[in-house]
Structures are given as C-alpha cells and as structure tokens.
Amino acid sequence: MAENAKQAAEGMDARWYRTLGSGIWAFLNSLKLTIFILIALAATSIFGTAIEQNAPLQKYIAEYGETWGNLIIYTNLDNMYYSWWFRGLILFLAVNIVVCTLERFPPKWKSLLEHKQERFDPKLIEKFAHHETLSIGASPEAVRDRLLQVLRKKRFGTVSSGGGDEFFIYAWKGRIGRLGSDMTHISLLLILLGALVGSVYGYRDSIFMNVGNTVKFSNESFMLRLDKFWIDYYDTGHIRQYNSLLTIIEDGKEVMQKQIWVNEPLDYKGLKFYQANYGLSWNKLEEAQLTFRHKVKEGTEVSFPVKWNTATDVPNSKYSVKVIGYTADFAYDEEDNLVYSKSENPNNPAIKIEVYEGEKLVSSPWLFLNYPGIFPAIPDSDHDFVYTGHKGTWFSGLQYSKDPGTNIVWVGSAVMGIGFIMAFFIYHRRVWIHIKGGGQSTEMKIGGTINKNTFAFERDIREITESVSSN
Amino acid sequence: MILSLVFFTFAFIFYILTTTAYAGYWVFRKKWLGQIATAMACIALGATTMVLISRAGESGHGPFSNLWESMVLFIWATNAGYLLMEYRYKFKAIGAIVMSIVTLAMLSASLLPYRFKDVEPLNPALQSKWKWMTSLLSRWDLQNYAIGWLDFHVVTTFIGYAAFAISFGLAILYLLKNRYESRQQRVKLLEAIPDSKVLDEMSYRAIAWGFPFLAVGIVSGAIWANYAWGGYWSWDPKETWSLITWFIYAAYLHARVTRGWRGKRAAYLSILGFAAVVFLYWGVSFILPGLHAYA
C-alpha cells in the first residue's frame, strides 16, 4: 500500500512538473509571443530616444519633476538599452527563437528530405488552392514526356511513376528556401552573441591630445603619440577632412605610423583609434606675441613672437623670456593654489612666462590678454611685458575602442543576408500531376503548393498547362 | 541657376499629371487613361533620374547628402518600384494611391527651406569611398566616380523606404476594399482595384522586398559607423528608430504566418510600420538630435 501511494505521489509530481513544463514550453514556442516581444521591443525603444540617455541624475529631477524624474531613474529609463528589463526582453526573444527552432526545425528538415511522392491519390490534387483539370488531345505518354521536359526546363526536380494510360508526376523546386527563416533566426542569435561578447570584453573611451603628446593606455602594452594634426579645406573654404598623424610606440620602438581621418581609423592589436574631434588647445600655444616696453616713456614698445617653451632674447635688452603655460579660460582655485581652465573656449586667455636675466630666473608671472599690465611682469623694474596675442595649436580628439565581438556580428550579418535571400526570394514549390488516358483525349490534373508568393505559383501553373495544351 | 532644381520642377508637374491620370483611370476605367498614366509615370521617372544625375554633376558626389537629395531618391525608388509592380501584376488603379504618396513627397521636398536643398561638398564624416574601388577606377583615371558606404547605405535604406511606402498604399486600399467585401456590398468605385486577397498578398510582397533592404541598410550603416564613429552601434536616435521600424515589420512577417493575423491586422501593422518610417526619416531628423547630420 505504502509503495503504491508513493508511486502515485511520484506520478502526481511528475505530472504536475510535466504540465507546468509543457505549459512553459508551449508558451515559449508560440508565434504570438514573438509578435508580442517584437512590438514590446519597438514600443519601449521609443522611450530611450525621447528621454536623454546617461545624463546626470539631477537633470531628470530638474526636467521631469520629483515624481517622474524618480520614476525614470528607478526604472532605468536613463540608461534603458543597458537596463536589466530591456536586456531581459532581448533574452526572452532569444529563448523564443531557440525554442521555436528546436520545435520546428527537425520535422521540417525531415519532411524536406523525405518529400518525394511517387504515387498519390489523385483526389489530393483537387484539395489544393491552386489546381486545374485539362483535357488534352494527345496520348498519356506524350503528355507525360512533354510535362517532364517543361518541368526540367523550369528547373524543377521530378519523379514520375505509372504506366499504360495512367501516370503520376511529382515535381519540386526551391526546397532550400524553407531554411531561410532558420538561417535568419540563427543569424540573430549570432549578432546577439557578438553584442554580448562586446559588452563583456570591449570598451570605448576618448582622449584629447596636443601635438607632440604621448599617451599610455592602462590595459595595453603600447603608447600612442600624436605627431601632427591638420585640416584640409575645399576651394570653397568648407572643411574637407580632419587628419591626425599617429605613431604607436611599443618597447621603446616606433612600430607603426599612420595618418587617420574621419572614416579611416588606426587599428593596432584590436584597439582602434578614430578621429572624433579637434579644436584649439586650451593648455598649449604654438607661440605668443609679447610687447616689451618702458612703463612711462612713450614710443619704446618692441613687439616680438615667443615660441612655446623656447627661451627667446628680448630685443635691445638684457632679458630673455620663455612661455611655459597657457590657459584659454583662466581660473584660480585658492584652496588648492591651482590654475585651471574653466572651459576650452578662449574667454580669458592667460600665459605664464619666465623672465631671465642672463642665466638667472628673475620672475615667472601670469599675463592676461584681456587685462594688459595689471600685474607687473618684472618686480622692481621700470620695464614690463605685455601679452598682445598668440597663435594657437590644435588638439586632436581621438576616440578609441576595442570590441572583440564585432567580427561575430559581421558573421551574423552575412548569415542574415544569405537567410534573407533564401527566405524571401527562393520559394518552395511542389506540384502534383495525374495523367489518365481515356479514348480520344487525355485528362490531366495539376495542383500544388508554394510557401510564399502565390502569384509566382499561379504563373508557373499557367505556363505548365499552356505548354502542354499548345501541343 | 541650378539645373537639378529645374528638372525637379519639371518632374513635379509630371507627378501631378501622373496622379491625375491614375485617379481618372480608377474612376472611369478607360484603357487609354491607364496607358497615359503609365506613360506619364515613365516620363516622371526619367525626370527624377535627371534630377539625381544633374545633382551628382553639380555637387561632385553621389546625390545622397542632404534631406532634399534623399527625398528625390525616395521618390525615384518609389516610382521605379511601382512601375515594376505594375509591369508584373498589371493592376493600374493602385497607381492612384502610390503616385499620390509620391506627389505628396514631391510637395514636401519642394517646401523644404533652401539650406536643405543646397549643393554642398561632402563633410568629413560622409567621405567614405571604398578604397578598393577608388584604386580600381584610378587605372582609367575615373577615381572620382568611385562610390562608398554613403552611397550604398543610403540607396539600400531608401529602396526599403520605397517598398514600405508602396506596401502602406496597398494596405490602405486593402482596408477600403475589405470593408465593402465583408459587407458583401458592391461599390462601383472600388471595382477598378483588385480583390482584397490580392492586395494583401501584394502588400506583403512589397514588405518582403523592403524588410531585407532595410536590414542591409542598417548593417551597412553599422559597418560604416565602425569606421567613422568608433563602434558599430551607439543607440543614436536614427539607429534606434531604424531598429524600431525593423521590429514592427518583423512582427508583420511573423503575423502573416500566424493564423488570424493575416489581412486586417497585417494591414494595420503595415500602416504602423510606415508611420515609423516617416518618423525615422523626418521626425528623427527634425526632433531628435543625434549623430546623423542630415536625413
């Protein structure tokens, strides 16, 4: 008794388990779920284009108010394409694809392999949506031969059977088209896999480099140097292209030099450098224009250029100067005793110079373009330096990224292309023909199916019947 | 004077005439009206082709770099796609709705402010000529005629848009026809257009062309972005909306395989899909800022 009860309980258990399991399976196997997920992905994606992504959190509160702002942050709508629920939706789609493929592919494969029907019930033909019955004034054999000829010319595969005055023909074409949808589905999984690999092992960042700078990257063994940046113009004055000349340095050796521009990145060991941005540097100059003058006497001004970080003799004096610093938008942090640039725009340009008398450093003042002469450049002297202008130097904004998943995405895209050609432009046609002779004429029944594009099939049937009846 | 704008005006007149002729054919069902309509459509197509060619000559690059130029391409592809369809299926009355859409597109292109129509050299981001093609053509000193990702990406995408526009027109006709068919009413005005079943199938065939072309457009855009922007996908509004559109048409294709989702629901999805296309094309360009500088 106890044994029986246990068995019964187990049976119950298994049944409950199985019911739930098959329920979930049937749910995941449904095309309605696919449609639902696709529409849900489309609908939710709109939020990410309407709401600014990855802004500082306070901005959402300020823009949408306390309630809505918090709701946006709480539901990850501020970074929705990377949120758990959006990724969950994509995962759901992937599972849906896998289940549907597992469920549909094996029987489809089997039916595509074992599809030939040498003999069939002629009544079958009349059940097709496309079917016709004709009467032809020729012998059954002649009709069969003519049909086989036409079908082969139309690149159908054929089998025929029968003899005497009754023949059966089965013809087919484009079986491979049936696999197009599976190819497409697999390609989507590949693309998702590539995206996953990229999101785990890839990264993306950007840097600004002044000409001559060298940068070391934390994850890489090599360094990057910007040798040159320049802009090409059209004759009309429009910008044609931005270019950077980059050098890769590894183990102290220059291993690669390449000119990059927008649309032409440098690729070294999977790390790619892109021309993304440019501008006038906010912390470096090519040269500054200085004026040396007597504080009181008029007509003593001498103006001269000073190259960046290069000691230059001041004409008709005992001094020499050097430009060692520049900020485009001067600001001073009193707490840290630091000078910095508030922005990259030249709102308040200032240079730091060093003044030498022979070898001796006399002073190192900041000079301001907008406020000439507010601080004396040389203490206890009746001479002064005034900063009157400059020639800027370019910085180049580079974006760099590494994404080992990219090639998987391209493979997926190629598979998708093949899948589309198979799915949309190769139609699986199957034709059944029954020929029966009776006295003067031969009766021919023709019918069949196509998986897509019924127009094309109607044309096929018409062409086949016309070719026989015109005999 | 810009020659392309002259051709544009010429084409515009012919599109209005074409639409009128097709509408006349729909209403009066006279064979000669249909023949005139088709002839007009061919002339309009020729004029549109001339707009594109003359613009390419004026700007020195493929005519795909601003909103006006891309509108002309859209009009060209829709007209060409329609004529192909008419040639294959021999239904002329459908031309009335497709050509109305085209004429509307012509009108909106002509109303664009001048800065969207201007002849401009390619900016740095749009210089994407294929190196292999440039070096191949330079053998005969034809390197200026090399094309690149810009041309490929825009043309494939717009063939997709055109197919969706045609499908949209057919879906509307389907809903119209189906409404009276289901009531078993015979409306004389609707006799010129084919049965709803045929319209449903034709609408699907148009999407069966548009969907893979949009996919090729998206993928070629991704390949190009991988050269120009530092990654194949960055959830730029244009990218996201192209994906949204693609999802809707993917839903359409799956809906057709599901019983009970053919016909009406499929027609609604086709209309929804085209609404997404319009937003993807114009809405994103004007409302949502992003990396796509133009159309």
Boltz contact constraints between the chains, C-beta under 6 A:
constraints:
  - contact:
      token1: [A, 31]
      token2: [B, 254]
      max_distance: 6.0
  - contact:
      token1: [A, 31]
      token2: [B, 258]
      max_distance: 6.0
  - contact:
      token1: [A, 34]
      token2: [B, 254]
      max_distance: 6.0
  - contact:
      token1: [A, 35]
      token2: [B, 251]
      max_distance: 6.0
  - contact:
      token1: [A, 35]
      token2: [B, 254]
      max_distance: 6.0
  - contact:
      token1: [A, 35]
      token2: [B, 255]
      max_distance: 6.0
  - contact:
      token1: [A, 38]
      token2: [B, 247]
      max_distance: 6.0
  - contact:
      token1: [A, 38]
      token2: [B, 250]
      max_distance: 6.0
  - contact:
      token1: [A, 38]
      token2: [B, 251]
      max_distance: 6.0
  - contact:
      token1: [A, 39]
      token2: [B, 251]
      max_distance: 6.0
  - contact:
      token1: [A, 41]
      token2: [B, 247]
      max_distance: 6.0
  - contact:
      token1: [A, 42]
      token2: [B, 244]
      max_distance: 6.0
  - contact:
      token1: [A, 42]
      token2: [B, 247]
      max_distance: 6.0
  - contact:
      token1: [A, 42]
      token2: [B, 248]
      max_distance: 6.0
  - contact:
      token1: [A, 45]
      token2: [B, 240]
      max_distance: 6.0
  - contact:
      token1: [A, 45]
      token2: [B, 244]
      max_distance: 6.0
  - contact:
      token1: [A, 49]
      token2: [B, 237]
      max_distance: 6.0
  - contact:
      token1: [A, 49]
      token2: [B, 240]
      max_distance: 6.0
  - contact:
      token1: [A, 49]
      token2: [B, 288]
      max_distance: 6.0
  - contact:
      token1: [A, 81]
      token2: [B, 235]
      max_distance: 6.0
  - contact:
      token1: [A, 234]
      token2: [B, 121]
      max_distance: 6.0
  - contact:
      token1: [A, 238]
      token2: [B, 121]
      max_distance: 6.0
  - contact:
      token1: [A, 241]
      token2: [B, 124]
      max_distance: 6.0
  - contact:
      token1: [A, 242]
      token2: [B, 124]
      max_distance: 6.0
  - contact:
      token1: [A, 262]
      token2: [B, 124]
      max_distance: 6.0
  - contact:
      token1: [A, 262]
      token2: [B, 125]
      max_distance: 6.0
  - contact:
      token1: [A, 262]
      token2: [B, 228]
      max_distance: 6.0
  - contact:
      token1: [A, 263]
      token2: [B, 127]
      max_distance: 6.0
  - contact:
      token1: [A, 263]
      token2: [B, 128]
      max_distance: 6.0
  - contact:
      token1: [A, 263]
      token2: [B, 227]
      max_distance: 6.0
  - contact:
      token1: [A, 263]
      token2: [B, 228]
      max_distance: 6.0
  - contact:
      token1: [A, 274]
      token2: [B, 230]
      max_distance: 6.0
  - contact:
      token1: [A, 399]
      token2: [B, 230]
      max_distance: 6.0
  - contact:
      token1: [A, 401]
      token2: [B, 230]
      max_distance: 6.0
  - contact:
      token1: [A, 401]
      token2: [B, 231]
      max_distance: 6.0
  - contact:
      token1: [A, 413]
      token2: [B, 219]
      max_distance: 6.0
  - contact:
      token1: [A, 420]
      token2: [B, 212]
      max_distance: 6.0
  - contact:
      token1: [A, 424]
      token2: [B, 208]
      max_distance: 6.0
  - contact:
      token1: [A, 424]
      token2: [B, 212]
      max_distance: 6.0
